[in-house]
Each structure stands twice: as C-alpha cells, then as structure tokens.
Amino acid sequence: MMPRIDFYILAAEGIAGREHFCCRLAARAWREGLDVHIRTADEAMSERIDEALWTFDEASFIPHGRAPLDGDNPIVIAPTSAPGALVINLADSLPEDWTERQRVAEIISADAATRRAGRERYRDYQQAGAEPRTHHIDH
C-alpha cells in the first residue's frame, strides 16, 4: 500500500520557518502516537532541529534525539534512514525508504530553490503511483 504523502506549502521564505513548522508537525504526530523520522539535509540541520525541539514549545516536552535508541526514541532527527511511521523530509531528494512508511510529509517554503526541488519530488511521487496532497499554510 502506498503511503500518504502530504506537501505543506508555507507562505514564508527561509529555512527557519520550515524548521519551526517541522517541529510543530513532529510534535503533533508524536501526540497522535506516531514515531517520526525527521530526515534532514545534513548534520548542521539535524543539530538546529534538535535544538529547536527543546525550545519551540515552552509548555511541553517533546521526546527526541539523533539516534533511535532501539525504538525508545519516538522522534529521530538524522540525514540517514531511521525508523518511523512518518518521515518528515527536509532534504532535497526522496527518502530511499519512503514506500515503507505510513506517511511522508514534505515542507516547502516560499523560496525559489526549495519550491523547485519540491516540485520535482512531487512529480517523482506521482510517477511512482502516489497521490500527494497539498496543504497551504499561511502562518
């Protein structure tokens, strides 16, 4: 069965908005009982997301880390493959194991390079037989 693919199109430009929305989405998914892999572009982005998950919501603790810890870590932040029913993809390519997930989330900011790469991934998902859904986020 093909996973659900959701594209979240942000009105704002820049990596900061993308990373903040990623934190919100990961926290919501975890609260709904999903394990999450946040697939980053590189180690620097992994570090920023790791820090952001500590601080973006002062009212709650979101369990996360950079390693799966034998399944004890519900949100794993890494540029390489990690377990999770949901993969939030912040890299410019498709996750290699995306067909093995329940859900894939793509977060696209308004800057031209991110939009262009996002369009390519959208087409790639379609060509593989998936039916991506698009959500426009204005805040």
N, CA and C atoms as a LAMMPS dump frame, in Angstrom:
ITEM: TIMESTEP
0
ITEM: NUMBER OF ATOMS
417
ITEM: BOX BOUNDS ff ff ff
-5.0000000000000000e+02 5.0000000000000000e+02
-5.0000000000000000e+02 5.0000000000000000e+02
-5.0000000000000000e+02 5.0000000000000000e+02
ITEM: ATOMS id mol type element x y z
1 1 1 N 0.838 -1.185 0
2 1 2 C 0 0 0
3 1 3 C 0.887 1.253 0
4 2 1 N 0.493 2.208 -0.801
5 2 2 C 1.258 3.454 -0.939
6 2 3 C 1.036 4.333 0.3
7 3 1 N 2.102 4.953 0.814
8 3 2 C 1.927 5.844 1.968
9 3 3 C 1.17 7.119 1.583
10 4 1 N 0.632 7.758 2.586
11 4 2 C 0.011 9.064 2.391
12 4 3 C 1.139 10.087 2.275
13 5 1 N 1.073 10.927 1.237
14 5 2 C 2.087 11.959 1.005
15 5 3 C 1.418 13.319 1.161
16 6 1 N 1.929 14.149 2.075
17 6 2 C 1.39 15.49 2.298
18 6 3 C 2.474 16.525 2.04
19 7 1 N 2.145 17.488 1.184
20 7 2 C 3.03 18.626 0.934
21 7 3 C 2.439 19.823 1.672
22 8 1 N 3.224 20.413 2.565
23 8 2 C 2.826 21.607 3.302
24 8 3 C 3.551 22.785 2.665
25 9 1 N 2.796 23.653 2.012
26 9 2 C 3.362 24.785 1.284
27 9 3 C 3.265 26.016 2.184
28 10 1 N 4.408 26.504 2.632
29 10 2 C 4.446 27.656 3.538
30 10 3 C 4.439 28.956 2.742
31 11 1 N 3.79 29.972 3.281
32 11 2 C 3.764 31.286 2.637
33 11 3 C 5.092 32.017 2.828
34 12 1 N 5.798 31.702 3.91
35 12 2 C 7.047 32.404 4.244
36 12 3 C 8.25 31.764 3.555
37 13 1 N 9.275 32.57 3.365
38 13 2 C 10.544 32.091 2.816
39 13 3 C 11.474 31.699 3.95
40 14 1 N 12.479 30.908 3.607
41 14 2 C 13.579 30.658 4.527
42 14 3 C 13.489 29.366 5.304
43 15 1 N 14.661 28.946 5.754
44 15 2 C 14.807 27.687 6.459
45 15 3 C 14.205 27.739 7.866
46 16 1 N 14.233 28.896 8.51
47 16 2 C 13.735 28.989 9.887
48 16 3 C 12.252 28.634 9.969
49 17 1 N 11.456 29.145 9.042
50 17 2 C 10.029 28.829 9.039
51 17 3 C 9.769 27.363 8.762
52 18 1 N 10.552 26.799 7.857
53 18 2 C 10.439 25.376 7.53
54 18 3 C 10.754 24.512 8.754
55 19 1 N 11.821 24.872 9.443
56 19 2 C 12.231 24.09 10.605
57 19 3 C 11.236 24.24 11.757
58 20 1 N 10.689 25.434 11.947
59 20 2 C 9.693 25.628 13.004
60 20 3 C 8.432 24.815 12.7
61 21 1 N 7.974 24.857 11.45
62 21 2 C 6.793 24.073 11.081
63 21 3 C 7.071 22.582 11.26
64 22 1 N 8.272 22.151 10.938
65 22 2 C 8.671 20.757 11.132
66 22 3 C 8.505 20.358 12.603
67 23 1 N 8.942 21.202 13.51
68 23 2 C 8.81 20.922 14.943
69 23 3 C 7.342 20.787 15.336
70 24 1 N 6.519 21.696 14.85
71 24 2 C 5.083 21.63 15.152
72 24 3 C 4.47 20.335 14.625
73 25 1 N 4.817 19.978 13.402
74 25 2 C 4.277 18.778 12.782
75 25 3 C 4.75 17.513 13.503
76 26 1 N 6.024 17.453 13.852
77 26 2 C 6.567 16.294 14.568
78 26 3 C 5.902 16.141 15.936
79 27 1 N 5.724 17.244 16.647
80 27 2 C 5.09 17.2 17.957
81 27 3 C 3.646 16.708 17.842
82 28 1 N 2.933 17.205 16.847
83 28 2 C 1.544 16.776 16.652
84 28 3 C 1.48 15.285 16.324
85 29 1 N 2.351 14.826 15.443
86 29 2 C 2.37 13.407 15.066
87 29 3 C 2.686 12.529 16.28
88 30 1 N 3.674 12.949 17.085
89 30 2 C 4.025 12.189 18.285
90 30 3 C 2.837 12.118 19.245
91 31 1 N 2.141 13.237 19.424
92 31 2 C 0.964 13.243 20.309
93 31 3 C -0.135 12.331 19.783
94 32 1 N -0.155 12.11 18.458
95 32 2 C -1.137 11.207 17.844
96 32 3 C -0.651 9.757 17.85
97 33 1 N 0.534 9.5 18.441
98 33 2 C 1.028 8.145 18.59
99 33 3 C 1.941 7.642 17.487
100 34 1 N 2.37 8.519 16.591
101 34 2 C 3.262 8.109 15.513
102 34 3 C 4.724 8.296 15.897
103 35 1 N 5.556 7.329 15.533
104 35 2 C 7.002 7.528 15.602
105 35 3 C 7.394 8.319 14.36
106 36 1 N 8.375 9.211 14.508
107 36 2 C 8.714 10.16 13.449
108 36 3 C 10.209 10.113 13.144
109 37 1 N 10.524 10.101 11.857
110 37 2 C 11.898 10.337 11.42
111 37 3 C 11.915 11.691 10.733
112 38 1 N 12.673 12.634 11.274
113 38 2 C 12.883 13.919 10.613
114 38 3 C 14.144 13.761 9.783
115 39 1 N 13.967 13.671 8.476
116 39 2 C 15.101 13.481 7.561
117 39 3 C 15.639 14.851 7.173
118 40 1 N 16.82 15.138 7.635
119 40 2 C 17.441 16.44 7.396
120 40 3 C 18.376 16.382 6.194
121 41 1 N 18.765 17.557 5.737
122 41 2 C 19.689 17.647 4.605
123 41 3 C 21.118 17.325 5.016
124 42 1 N 21.473 17.629 6.275
125 42 2 C 22.846 17.417 6.738
126 42 3 C 22.892 17.489 8.265
127 43 1 N 24.077 17.261 8.816
128 43 2 C 24.238 17.255 10.28
129 43 3 C 23.955 18.628 10.904
130 44 1 N 24.301 19.706 10.204
131 44 2 C 24.039 21.052 10.741
132 44 3 C 22.534 21.269 10.914
133 45 1 N 21.753 20.839 9.938
134 45 2 C 20.304 20.966 10.054
135 45 3 C 19.785 20.062 11.178
136 46 1 N 20.342 18.87 11.31
137 46 2 C 19.934 17.967 12.402
138 46 3 C 20.145 18.64 13.75
139 47 1 N 21.276 19.308 13.885
140 47 2 C 21.583 19.993 15.141
141 47 3 C 20.583 21.125 15.41
142 48 1 N 20.252 21.904 14.371
143 48 2 C 19.285 23.002 14.551
144 48 3 C 17.901 22.466 14.944
145 49 1 N 17.457 21.399 14.295
146 49 2 C 16.149 20.815 14.617
147 49 3 C 16.168 20.248 16.036
148 50 1 N 17.25 19.588 16.409
149 50 2 C 17.384 19.042 17.757
150 50 3 C 17.224 20.155 18.788
151 51 1 N 17.935 21.26 18.588
152 51 2 C 17.823 22.407 19.498
153 51 3 C 16.419 23.003 19.49
154 52 1 N 15.844 23.143 18.304
155 52 2 C 14.521 23.762 18.177
156 52 3 C 13.444 22.95 18.889
157 53 1 N 13.555 21.621 18.863
158 53 2 C 12.547 20.803 19.546
159 53 3 C 12.579 20.977 21.06
160 54 1 N 13.692 21.443 21.608
161 54 2 C 13.762 21.74 23.04
162 54 3 C 13.072 23.054 23.368
163 55 1 N 13.045 23.986 22.415
164 55 2 C 12.64 25.357 22.747
165 55 3 C 11.386 25.865 22.048
166 56 1 N 10.903 25.22 20.977
167 56 2 C 9.82 25.829 20.209
168 56 3 C 8.503 25.879 20.976
169 57 1 N 8.275 24.948 21.892
170 57 2 C 7.048 24.931 22.689
171 57 3 C 7.451 24.857 24.16
172 58 1 N 7.461 26.007 24.808
173 58 2 C 7.925 26.074 26.197
174 58 3 C 7.018 25.332 27.164
175 59 1 N 5.768 25.06 26.744
176 59 2 C 4.805 24.44 27.648
177 59 3 C 4.897 22.914 27.68
178 60 1 N 5.694 22.31 26.791
179 60 2 C 5.712 20.853 26.779
180 60 3 C 7.087 20.303 26.416
181 61 1 N 7.276 19.031 26.77
182 61 2 C 8.495 18.308 26.429
183 61 3 C 8.19 17.387 25.26
184 62 1 N 8.972 17.461 24.211
185 62 2 C 8.818 16.605 23.039
186 62 3 C 10.019 15.657 23.022
187 63 1 N 9.822 14.364 23.296
188 63 2 C 10.954 13.434 23.322
189 63 3 C 11.535 13.243 21.928
190 64 1 N 12.841 13.412 21.828
191 64 2 C 13.504 13.323 20.526
192 64 3 C 14.997 13.114 20.714
193 65 1 N 15.66 12.797 19.621
194 65 2 C 17.104 12.645 19.674
195 65 3 C 17.664 12.345 18.299
196 66 1 N 18.963 12.14 18.258
197 66 2 C 19.662 11.923 16.989
198 66 3 C 19.846 10.447 16.67
199 67 1 N 19.432 9.554 17.579
200 67 2 C 19.569 8.111 17.371
201 67 3 C 18.285 7.402 17.808
202 68 1 N 17.943 6.263 17.187
203 68 2 C 16.706 5.554 17.518
204 68 3 C 16.669 4.957 18.921
205 69 1 N 17.81 4.638 19.513
206 69 2 C 17.892 4.031 20.853
207 69 3 C 17.021 2.782 20.957
208 70 1 N 17.172 1.875 19.999
209 70 2 C 16.424 0.607 19.967
210 70 3 C 14.919 0.813 20.069
211 71 1 N 14.418 1.851 19.433
212 71 2 C 12.978 2.1 19.414
213 71 3 C 12.461 2.923 20.569
214 72 1 N 13.333 3.309 21.493
215 72 2 C 12.892 4.099 22.652
216 72 3 C 12.79 5.585 22.364
217 73 1 N 13.226 6.018 21.201
218 73 2 C 13.198 7.429 20.837
219 73 3 C 12.097 7.642 19.796
220 74 1 N 10.987 8.292 20.149
221 74 2 C 9.865 8.405 19.22
222 74 3 C 10.079 9.394 18.071
223 75 1 N 11.012 10.333 18.228
224 75 2 C 11.323 11.286 17.154
225 75 3 C 12.834 11.247 16.941
226 76 1 N 13.239 10.774 15.765
227 76 2 C 14.654 10.663 15.443
228 76 3 C 14.994 11.675 14.356
229 77 1 N 16.036 12.463 14.604
230 77 2 C 16.479 13.506 13.671
231 77 3 C 17.793 13.047 13.053
232 78 1 N 17.787 12.799 11.746
233 78 2 C 19.005 12.31 11.096
234 78 3 C 18.912 12.469 9.584
235 79 1 N 20.049 12.716 8.93
236 79 2 C 20.052 12.779 7.466
237 79 3 C 20.011 11.394 6.819
238 80 1 N 20.27 10.347 7.605
239 80 2 C 20.239 8.982 7.107
240 80 3 C 18.957 8.302 7.563
241 81 1 N 18.675 7.135 7.044
242 81 2 C 17.437 6.435 7.357
243 81 3 C 17.321 6.129 8.847
244 82 1 N 16.11 6.243 9.356
245 82 2 C 15.809 5.946 10.752
246 82 3 C 14.372 5.446 10.803
247 83 1 N 14.005 4.729 11.861
248 83 2 C 12.643 4.215 11.948
249 83 3 C 11.628 5.344 12.12
250 84 1 N 10.38 5.036 11.799
251 84 2 C 9.284 5.98 11.986
252 84 3 C 8.172 5.731 10.993
253 85 1 N 6.943 5.761 11.48
254 85 2 C 5.786 5.608 10.599
255 85 3 C 5.655 6.82 9.681
256 86 1 N 6.079 7.976 10.204
257 86 2 C 6.058 9.23 9.446
258 86 3 C 7.489 9.686 9.211
259 87 1 N 7.803 10.016 7.973
260 87 2 C 9.072 10.674 7.694
261 87 3 C 8.755 12.097 7.259
262 88 1 N 9.351 13.06 7.962
263 88 2 C 9.257 14.463 7.57
264 88 3 C 10.529 14.754 6.795
265 89 1 N 10.381 14.99 5.513
266 89 2 C 11.543 15.127 4.643
267 89 3 C 11.921 16.591 4.455
268 90 1 N 13.101 16.964 4.95
269 90 2 C 13.631 18.308 4.756
270 90 3 C 14.8 18.314 3.778
271 91 1 N 15.121 17.156 3.232
272 91 2 C 16.197 17.048 2.245
273 91 3 C 15.629 17.314 0.853
274 92 1 N 16.52 17.497 -0.123
275 92 2 C 16.091 17.818 -1.48
276 92 3 C 15.834 16.599 -2.359
277 93 1 N 15.914 15.407 -1.802
278 93 2 C 15.654 14.191 -2.565
279 93 3 C 14.61 13.346 -1.835
280 94 1 N 14.068 12.365 -2.545
281 94 2 C 13.113 11.462 -1.91
282 94 3 C 13.835 10.581 -0.894
283 95 1 N 13.196 10.296 0.231
284 95 2 C 13.777 9.319 1.146
285 95 3 C 13.817 7.962 0.439
286 96 1 N 14.915 7.256 0.553
287 96 2 C 15.056 5.974 -0.139
288 96 3 C 13.984 4.974 0.262
289 97 1 N 13.567 5.008 1.514
290 97 2 C 12.604 4.029 2.025
291 97 3 C 11.189 4.597 2.186
292 98 1 N 10.85 5.62 1.409
293 98 2 C 9.558 6.291 1.601
294 98 3 C 8.375 5.356 1.394
295 99 1 N 8.498 4.366 0.535
296 99 2 C 7.362 3.46 0.29
297 99 3 C 7.1 2.531 1.465
298 100 1 N 8.038 2.43 2.397
299 100 2 C 7.887 1.576 3.57
300 100 3 C 7.233 2.306 4.737
301 101 1 N 6.93 3.578 4.566
302 101 2 C 6.342 4.393 5.645
303 101 3 C 4.818 4.435 5.513
304 102 1 N 4.165 4.829 6.607
305 102 2 C 2.726 5.077 6.547
306 102 3 C 2.456 6.452 5.928
307 103 1 N 3.318 7.399 6.296
308 103 2 C 3.119 8.773 5.843
309 103 3 C 4.448 9.44 5.533
310 104 1 N 4.397 10.389 4.582
311 104 2 C 5.543 11.229 4.254
312 104 3 C 5.054 12.671 4.258
313 105 1 N 5.803 13.545 4.909
314 105 2 C 5.476 14.973 4.913
315 105 3 C 6.631 15.737 4.281
316 106 1 N 6.284 16.59 3.347
317 106 2 C 7.254 17.471 2.687
318 106 3 C 6.877 18.896 3.07
319 107 1 N 7.841 19.652 3.577
320 107 2 C 7.591 21.04 3.986
321 107 3 C 8.324 21.941 3.006
322 108 1 N 7.569 22.771 2.3
323 108 2 C 8.113 23.593 1.228
324 108 3 C 7.93 25.072 1.582
325 109 1 N 9.036 25.795 1.708
326 109 2 C 8.954 27.236 1.973
327 109 3 C 8.846 27.985 0.647
328 110 1 N 8.655 29.29 0.711
329 110 2 C 8.371 30.095 -0.481
330 110 3 C 9.6 30.443 -1.315
331 111 1 N 10.803 30.128 -0.841
332 111 2 C 11.974 30.489 -1.64
333 111 3 C 12.067 29.593 -2.884
334 112 1 N 12.591 30.17 -3.953
335 112 2 C 12.555 29.551 -5.284
336 112 3 C 13.243 28.185 -5.33
337 113 1 N 14.413 28.047 -4.729
338 113 2 C 15.139 26.777 -4.787
339 113 3 C 14.372 25.659 -4.086
340 114 1 N 13.789 25.961 -2.941
341 114 2 C 13.022 24.961 -2.199
342 114 3 C 11.773 24.567 -2.972
343 115 1 N 11.094 25.556 -3.559
344 115 2 C 9.898 25.258 -4.365
345 115 3 C 10.242 24.386 -5.571
346 116 1 N 11.313 24.71 -6.246
347 116 2 C 11.73 23.952 -7.433
348 116 3 C 12.017 22.494 -7.063
349 117 1 N 12.798 22.286 -6.01
350 117 2 C 13.105 20.921 -5.556
351 117 3 C 11.838 20.2 -5.102
352 118 1 N 10.93 20.935 -4.462
353 118 2 C 9.665 20.351 -4.022
354 118 3 C 8.802 19.897 -5.191
355 119 1 N 8.765 20.697 -6.253
356 119 2 C 8.006 20.308 -7.445
357 119 3 C 8.551 19.023 -8.053
358 120 1 N 9.882 18.915 -8.064
359 120 2 C 10.499 17.697 -8.605
360 120 3 C 10.118 16.478 -7.773
361 121 1 N 10.143 16.609 -6.444
362 121 2 C 9.757 15.48 -5.585
363 121 3 C 8.275 15.154 -5.759
364 122 1 N 7.447 16.174 -5.904
365 122 2 C 6.009 15.954 -6.124
366 122 3 C 5.808 15.086 -7.367
367 123 1 N 6.478 15.449 -8.464
368 123 2 C 6.395 14.663 -9.707
369 123 3 C 6.933 13.245 -9.506
370 124 1 N 8.031 13.113 -8.777
371 124 2 C 8.601 11.793 -8.518
372 124 3 C 7.612 10.905 -7.764
373 125 1 N 6.954 11.471 -6.75
374 125 2 C 5.947 10.689 -6.013
375 125 3 C 4.808 10.276 -6.941
376 126 1 N 4.332 11.215 -7.755
377 126 2 C 3.256 10.9 -8.691
378 126 3 C 3.667 9.804 -9.663
379 127 1 N 4.855 9.909 -10.21
380 127 2 C 5.328 8.911 -11.173
381 127 3 C 5.472 7.536 -10.537
382 128 1 N 5.67 7.488 -9.23
383 128 2 C 5.768 6.215 -8.519
384 128 3 C 4.388 5.654 -8.169
385 129 1 N 3.33 6.414 -8.461
386 129 2 C 1.975 5.941 -8.207
387 129 3 C 1.29 6.533 -6.994
388 130 1 N 1.961 7.425 -6.282
389 130 2 C 1.357 8.075 -5.119
390 130 3 C 0.48 9.246 -5.572
391 131 1 N -0.423 9.66 -4.699
392 131 2 C -1.284 10.812 -4.962
393 131 3 C -1.059 11.85 -3.866
394 132 1 N -0.032 12.694 -4.028
395 132 2 C 0.281 13.684 -2.982
396 132 3 C -0.865 14.668 -2.757
397 133 1 N -1.001 15.061 -1.514
398 133 2 C -1.986 16.083 -1.118
399 133 3 C -1.239 17.362 -0.811
400 134 1 N -1.848 18.478 -1.098
401 134 2 C -1.214 19.773 -0.88
402 134 3 C -2.007 20.563 0.156
403 135 1 N -1.282 21.162 1.105
404 135 2 C -1.887 21.99 2.161
405 135 3 C -1.15 23.318 2.163
406 136 1 N -1.876 24.421 2.006
407 136 2 C -1.253 25.758 2.026
408 136 3 C -1.308 26.298 3.457
409 137 1 N -0.152 26.657 3.984
410 137 2 C -0.036 27.146 5.371
411 137 3 C 0.315 28.635 5.306
412 138 1 N -0.569 29.465 5.835
413 138 2 C -0.379 30.918 5.742
414 138 3 C 0.335 31.531 6.939
415 139 1 N 0.589 30.765 7.983
416 139 2 C 1.233 31.333 9.186
417 139 3 C 2.442 30.566 9.576
